[in-house]
Amino acid sequence: MEKLFKKERVRLEKFNGANFRPTLNEMYALYDYKPTKEVLNEKVEQKFLTFEWNPDQIKQIHKALNKILDIGINSYKDVSEVISFGNDLEFEVKYLRSGTDQTLKTRFYLDENSIAEFEFTQISDSNSDTNWTLTHRFVSEEYRGQDIGSKMLQILEQGIQYIAEIGKKPQVLEIDARQLGIINFAFKNGYRLATKEDQDALKLIYAGDRSKILITTAPELKNNDDQKHGFIFSIEQLQKIAQDQGMGNLSPEQIWGLDLNKLFPGNSYEYLSHALTIVFKKEKQP
């Protein structure tokens, strides 16, 4: 493990929030974290191995996206449209409006089974009416590794770009990363750390100090068979929670060996809410 990261540790000394990008498997190795076999690129049966986006499909999606935004924004109504690519392959774009709050969703599916689903939500408040947060992301395991997630994200970004243009206001997109893989996904798609606090937190993660950071697999969520891997936790915060639970002063080694379900019995969502969050942002100008 030390040999694997010798060069990376030299680069880490010059880390400025933009130039240090270890791969996901390198980060797993750095923390000696072993997710399940499926996450380690074990071969799975793929139903659509040769799928590639073509320009005509993208053009159809963008046309449908602009159409539903024109209707939905002006009428304050929920609007959706489905584009058929043939062979039971379909793509849905949806705009939802609840008061001043807005949601933009995409769903890509084959014979009614989801290949990918992404969603940005904007909740208006007194501080901002232009901030969008990625609130849902999913790519079916048998279709991963084909950049489908990045394409779904880019399609939503194009829709929010259109909102910026017709509203003549910059729109801010945000990704809250609680997993190592989502950190890499955000960087890959041109997002940048939102604040100095996020940069400092990322430095801490990249330092690979198991006495400060825990990398773990979250428990299965209700009605979801897909386990969540590579979640990031602050050892110090978990130690405080353990004390509150009457478990005494646990060492970092004990935290690493602890079944975290004992800290949050019967509540997977509370478990995930305590994960360390790194915020990424990107701006779309009119």
C-alpha positions as CSV (number, residue, x, y, z in Angstrom):
1,M,0.0,0.0,0.0
2,E,2.8,2.4,0.8
3,K,4.6,1.5,-2.4
4,L,1.4,2.1,-4.4
5,F,1.1,5.6,-3.0
6,K,4.7,6.8,-2.8
7,K,4.4,9.1,-5.8
8,E,0.9,10.2,-4.8
9,R,2.1,11.2,-1.3
10,V,4.8,13.5,-3.0
11,R,2.0,15.1,-5.1
12,L,-0.1,15.4,-2.0
13,E,2.4,17.8,-0.5
14,K,1.6,20.2,-3.4
15,F,-2.2,19.6,-3.2
16,N,-4.2,22.7,-4.0
17,G,-7.7,21.2,-4.4
18,A,-7.4,20.7,-8.2
19,N,-4.4,18.6,-9.2
20,F,-4.5,15.5,-7.0
21,R,-6.8,12.8,-8.4
22,P,-6.2,9.2,-7.2
23,T,-8.4,6.6,-8.8
24,L,-11.2,4.9,-6.8
25,N,-9.3,1.7,-6.4
26,E,-6.2,3.6,-5.3
27,M,-8.3,5.2,-2.6
28,Y,-9.7,1.8,-1.6
29,A,-6.1,0.5,-1.3
30,L,-5.0,3.5,0.6
31,Y,-7.5,2.8,3.4
32,D,-7.2,-1.0,3.0
33,Y,-10.9,-1.0,2.3
34,K,-12.4,-4.0,0.6
35,P,-15.9,-3.5,-0.9
36,T,-17.9,-6.4,-2.3
37,K,-16.7,-8.2,-5.4
38,E,-19.3,-6.4,-7.7
39,V,-17.7,-3.1,-6.9
40,L,-14.2,-4.3,-7.8
41,N,-15.3,-4.6,-11.5
42,E,-16.3,-8.3,-11.3
43,K,-17.8,-9.2,-14.7
44,V,-21.6,-9.1,-14.7
45,E,-24.0,-10.1,-17.5
46,Q,-24.7,-7.0,-19.6
47,K,-27.8,-6.8,-21.7
48,F,-26.8,-3.9,-23.9
49,L,-23.0,-4.0,-24.2
50,T,-22.8,-2.1,-27.5
51,F,-24.9,0.9,-26.5
52,E,-23.6,4.3,-27.6
53,W,-25.3,7.7,-27.7
54,N,-25.7,9.0,-31.2
55,P,-26.1,12.7,-32.1
56,D,-29.7,12.2,-33.2
57,Q,-30.7,10.8,-29.9
58,I,-29.1,13.6,-28.0
59,K,-30.8,16.1,-30.3
60,Q,-34.2,14.6,-29.6
61,I,-33.6,14.6,-25.9
62,H,-32.5,18.3,-25.8
63,K,-35.5,19.3,-28.0
64,A,-37.9,17.4,-25.6
65,L,-36.2,19.0,-22.6
66,N,-36.6,22.6,-23.9
67,K,-40.2,21.9,-24.8
68,I,-41.2,20.7,-21.3
69,L,-39.3,23.6,-19.7
70,D,-41.1,26.1,-21.9
71,I,-44.4,24.6,-20.9
72,G,-43.7,23.9,-17.3
73,I,-42.0,27.2,-16.3
74,N,-44.7,29.3,-17.9
75,S,-47.7,27.3,-16.7
76,Y,-46.4,26.2,-13.3
77,K,-47.5,22.6,-14.3
78,D,-45.8,19.2,-14.2
79,V,-44.7,18.2,-17.7
80,S,-43.0,15.1,-19.1
81,E,-42.2,13.6,-22.4
82,V,-41.0,10.2,-23.5
83,I,-38.7,9.7,-26.5
84,S,-38.6,6.2,-28.0
85,F,-35.4,5.0,-29.5
86,G,-36.9,1.7,-30.7
87,N,-36.4,-1.9,-29.4
88,D,-38.2,-1.0,-26.2
89,L,-35.5,1.6,-25.4
90,E,-37.0,4.9,-24.1
91,F,-35.9,8.1,-22.4
92,E,-38.1,10.3,-20.3
93,V,-37.6,13.9,-19.3
94,K,-39.8,15.4,-16.6
95,Y,-40.2,18.8,-15.0
96,L,-42.1,19.1,-11.7
97,R,-43.2,22.3,-10.1
98,S,-44.4,22.7,-6.4
99,G,-44.9,26.4,-5.7
100,T,-41.5,28.0,-6.4
101,D,-39.6,24.7,-6.0
102,Q,-38.6,22.9,-9.2
103,T,-37.3,19.4,-10.0
104,L,-35.8,18.2,-13.3
105,K,-35.6,14.5,-13.8
106,T,-34.4,12.0,-16.5
107,R,-35.0,8.3,-16.8
108,F,-33.5,6.0,-19.3
109,Y,-35.1,2.6,-19.5
110,L,-35.3,-0.7,-21.5
111,D,-38.6,-2.6,-21.5
112,E,-39.7,-0.6,-18.4
113,N,-36.5,-1.5,-16.4
114,S,-34.5,1.5,-15.4
115,I,-31.0,1.8,-16.9
116,A,-30.3,5.1,-15.3
117,E,-32.2,7.8,-13.3
118,F,-30.9,11.3,-12.4
119,E,-32.6,14.2,-10.7
120,F,-31.8,17.8,-9.8
121,T,-34.0,19.7,-7.3
122,Q,-34.2,23.4,-6.6
123,I,-35.8,24.5,-3.3
124,S,-36.3,28.2,-3.3
125,D,-35.8,30.1,-0.1
126,S,-35.0,33.6,1.1
127,N,-31.3,33.0,0.4
128,S,-31.4,31.7,-3.1
129,D,-33.8,30.8,-6.0
130,T,-31.0,29.6,-8.3
131,N,-29.3,26.6,-6.5
132,W,-29.9,23.1,-7.8
133,T,-28.9,20.0,-5.9
134,L,-28.4,16.5,-7.3
135,T,-31.0,14.6,-5.2
136,H,-31.1,11.3,-7.0
137,R,-28.6,9.3,-9.2
138,F,-28.8,5.7,-10.2
139,V,-27.1,3.6,-12.9
140,S,-28.1,-0.1,-13.1
141,E,-25.1,-2.2,-12.3
142,E,-25.1,-4.1,-15.6
143,Y,-24.8,-0.9,-17.5
144,R,-22.0,0.8,-15.5
145,G,-18.6,1.6,-17.1
146,Q,-20.1,3.2,-20.2
147,D,-20.3,6.8,-19.0
148,I,-24.1,6.7,-18.9
149,G,-24.1,8.5,-15.5
150,S,-22.0,11.3,-16.9
151,K,-24.3,11.6,-20.0
152,M,-27.4,11.7,-17.8
153,L,-25.8,14.5,-15.7
154,Q,-24.8,16.5,-18.8
155,I,-28.4,16.3,-20.1
156,L,-29.8,17.7,-16.9
157,E,-27.1,20.4,-16.9
158,Q,-28.2,21.3,-20.4
159,G,-31.7,21.8,-19.1
160,I,-30.6,24.0,-16.3
161,Q,-28.5,26.0,-18.7
162,Y,-31.7,26.6,-20.7
163,I,-33.4,27.8,-17.5
164,A,-30.5,30.2,-16.9
165,E,-30.9,31.6,-20.4
166,I,-34.7,32.1,-20.4
167,G,-34.6,33.4,-16.8
168,K,-31.5,35.5,-17.4
169,K,-30.1,34.4,-14.0
170,P,-27.0,32.2,-13.3
171,Q,-27.9,28.8,-11.9
172,V,-25.7,27.0,-9.5
173,L,-25.5,23.2,-9.5
174,E,-24.4,21.3,-6.5
175,I,-23.3,17.7,-5.8
176,D,-23.0,16.5,-2.2
177,A,-20.4,13.7,-2.1
178,R,-20.4,11.3,0.8
179,Q,-18.7,8.5,-1.1
180,L,-15.2,8.2,-2.7
181,G,-16.7,7.3,-6.0
182,I,-18.9,10.4,-6.1
183,I,-15.9,12.6,-5.4
184,N,-14.3,11.2,-8.5
185,F,-17.5,11.5,-10.5
186,A,-17.9,15.2,-9.6
187,F,-14.3,16.1,-10.6
188,K,-14.6,14.1,-13.8
189,N,-17.7,16.2,-14.8
190,G,-16.1,19.6,-14.2
191,Y,-17.4,20.3,-10.7
192,R,-15.2,22.1,-8.2
193,L,-15.0,22.2,-4.4
194,A,-17.5,24.7,-3.0
195,T,-15.6,26.1,-0.1
196,K,-12.2,26.1,1.7
197,E,-13.8,23.8,4.3
198,D,-14.6,21.3,1.5
199,Q,-11.0,21.6,0.3
200,D,-9.6,21.0,3.8
201,A,-11.9,18.0,4.2
202,L,-10.7,16.5,0.9
203,K,-7.1,17.0,1.9
204,L,-7.9,15.0,5.1
205,I,-9.4,12.2,3.1
206,Y,-6.5,12.1,0.6
207,A,-4.0,11.9,3.5
208,G,-5.1,8.3,4.1
209,D,-5.0,8.5,7.9
210,R,-7.1,5.7,9.3
211,S,-7.0,7.3,12.7
212,K,-9.1,10.2,11.3
213,I,-11.2,8.8,8.5
214,L,-13.3,5.6,8.2
215,I,-14.3,4.2,4.8
216,T,-17.1,1.7,5.0
217,T,-20.1,0.0,3.3
218,A,-23.5,1.4,4.4
219,P,-26.2,-1.0,5.4
220,E,-28.8,-1.9,2.7
221,L,-31.4,0.8,2.4
222,K,-35.1,-0.1,2.7
223,N,-36.5,-1.4,-0.6
224,N,-33.0,-1.2,-2.2
225,D,-30.9,-4.3,-2.7
226,D,-27.9,-2.3,-3.9
227,Q,-25.5,-1.7,-1.0
228,K,-23.7,1.6,-0.9
229,H,-19.9,1.4,-0.9
230,G,-17.1,3.7,-0.1
231,F,-18.9,6.0,2.4
232,I,-16.7,8.4,4.3
233,F,-17.0,9.1,8.0
234,S,-15.1,11.2,10.5
235,I,-13.6,9.0,13.2
236,E,-13.9,11.8,15.7
237,Q,-17.6,12.2,15.0
238,L,-18.3,8.5,15.3
239,Q,-16.3,8.4,18.6
240,K,-18.6,11.1,20.0
241,I,-21.7,9.2,18.8
242,A,-20.4,6.1,20.5
243,Q,-19.9,7.9,23.7
244,D,-23.5,9.2,23.6
245,Q,-24.7,5.7,23.0
246,G,-22.9,4.6,26.3
247,M,-20.2,2.6,24.4
248,G,-17.3,4.4,26.1
249,N,-14.2,5.9,24.6
250,L,-13.5,3.8,21.5
251,S,-10.1,4.0,19.7
252,P,-9.9,4.5,15.9
253,E,-9.0,0.8,15.6
254,Q,-12.2,-0.1,17.5
255,I,-14.3,2.2,15.3
256,W,-12.9,0.5,12.2
257,G,-13.9,-2.9,13.6
258,L,-17.3,-1.7,14.8
259,D,-20.6,-2.7,13.2
260,L,-22.0,0.8,12.7
261,N,-25.5,-0.5,12.8
262,K,-25.0,-0.6,16.5
263,L,-24.7,3.2,16.5
264,F,-27.8,3.6,14.5
265,P,-30.0,0.6,15.2
266,G,-32.8,0.1,12.6
267,N,-32.2,3.4,10.9
268,S,-30.1,3.2,7.7
269,Y,-31.0,6.8,6.7
270,E,-29.7,8.2,10.0
271,Y,-26.5,6.2,9.4
272,L,-26.0,7.9,6.0
273,S,-26.8,11.4,7.3
274,H,-23.7,11.3,9.5
275,A,-21.3,10.6,6.6
276,L,-18.7,13.3,5.9
277,T,-20.0,15.4,3.0
278,I,-17.9,17.2,0.4
279,V,-19.8,19.8,-1.6
280,F,-19.0,20.4,-5.3
281,K,-20.5,23.2,-7.4
282,K,-20.7,24.3,-11.0
283,E,-22.3,27.5,-12.4
284,K,-24.4,27.9,-15.6
285,Q,-24.4,31.4,-16.9
286,P,-27.3,32.9,-19.0
